[in-house]
Amino acid sequence: MRLDRLRAMVTTISVDGTSPIADAAAARWGLPRGCARHVRTGASSVFAADGGYLRLVSAADRPVRAGQAVADVMTALKHFGAPVIAPRPSLGGRLVEPIDTELPCVGLVHATLVEAAPGRLVDLDEVTVVQAEQWGSAMAELHHAGRSMSGVALPTWFDIVQQALTWVPCDTELGDVAGRLLERCVAAFGQPRTLVHGDPQADNASWASTGPVFFDLDDASVAWGAVDLAMAVRDLHPIDAFDRPICSTPIGTAVLRGYRAIVDFDDDQEQSMPLVQRLSSIVTYGRLKAVLATPEGEQQPDWLCDIRGRLQNLAQRLRRALTAA
């Protein structure tokens, strides 16, 4: 979420965690005023409500049609046995409800109410080797379920990369790097045909004894399975150290082992993982620039200045590493 929109959304939240925007959204599911309580705000604003989570996404950052496509995909994946949660239909029978926030810099948000996943949240540094194998297997199960679906209205990885580059339109050097990486990824993995989560990190899943159940599929696309493998364990390394392969840590090795128990992933593809890691980092860089593209204006609160400073530092590190010889 762009930082000015994030600030506007946060200012509507009371000390008890309630928000009039969350109340308006909850009402579409027949939930009473004040039942939705704030959990976090980042790419979306999340509120705990009625045994599930109400998610509010800015339509200016992510169009309503994209939110609808993700909700449809989550429902279909759940139907085909993937370890994901599914959204609940509203009283009107819709999976996605548009809500007018009446905030000038935000405007429309689209709301979904997703079921709470079984298990508990686990930090990356808590993941055991056994859980890491389950993690890899869960990603493979999601990819396998995606093959049973038809007519998926999701962007391809080519679209994802191109969208990221629109946020740095004058950076021809980075565009050239992206073009070369795409060509090499196609040579290594073929055309992108796998439905991927897009951001299957440890904190985007709830962990039960049988393994993780994924949520937050906003970045789902049609790509290569390697995209999920790279993103899952990215935080095991510094964000700009994307040339270290997935198997360079015990957890990364276990994730790959769990994935290979279900999906064929050969040694040549494993050796090509740094290409995907670099390409994923270009996408991350573009999205960081989008978040930081806030119009200059009134003085920003300290907490927002701190967020901006940290994101700017990450963006600068990525840009230097991506274009280094």
Buried (B, 14 or more C-beta within 10 A) or exposed (E): BBBBBBBBBBEBBEEEBBBEBBBBBBBBBEBEEBBBBBBEBEBBBBBBBBEBBBBBBBBBBBBBEBBBBBBBBBBBBBEBEBBBBBBBBBEEEBBBBBBEBEBEBBEBBBBBBBBBBEBEEBEBEEBEBEBBBBBBBBBBBBBBBBEEBEEBEBBBBBBBBBBBBEBBEEBEEBBEBBEEBBEBBBEBBEEBEBBBBBBBBBEBBBBBEEBBBBBBBBBBBBBBBBBBBBBBBBBBBEBBBBEBBBBBBEBBBBBBBBBBEBBEBEEEBBEBBBBBBBBBBBBBBBBBBBBBEBEEEEEBEEEBEEBBEEBEEBBEBBBEBBEEE
